[in-house]
Amino acid sequence: MLIRRENPDDVEAVRAVVAAAFAPYHAARDPGRPDGPPVEVGLLDELRADPGWLPELSLVAPAPDGGIAGHVVCTRAHVGSVPVLGLGPLAVHPAHQRRGVGSALVHAVLGAAEALGEPLVALLGDPAYYSRFGFEHSETHGVTAPEPKWGTFFQVRVFERPVPPPEGLFAYAKPFSGVDGG
């Protein structure tokens, strides 16, 4: 499966993938506004305008029909004052789910992050899914979630480096502060 860096011509297709992927969750979260776009669409727009946006870590999986099957992004985050990465959102269009697109995107973005010398990547997600990529509960590595209620859903993937990974409170890029759970 081909994974490549997002380019400016992909932005609208990526927005459509994120909207389609998160639509079922949006309807459950906000039954009063089931037709509005999922919050992840606005989050992605805000992240693109944020200083924490890292274009080299915004990746897409092209679909066989020429569209976009999935997207993942890592943005600049911090543990204390140490720069690290926050992964998300990860989105796969429903027509392409359960075909390995999400796994390929996560493997690619983690490989890119490690090649760039990043100390760790953190995310909020299902431990049963993300453990296959080497993610572990953040507290195992001394990283504190921004929200204690996240518990085991806040995870980190630490990369092998000659210096130990940073410990302390994790902070996502600013746009995440406006999202429930973020």
Disulfide bonds with the S-S distance in Angstrom:
none
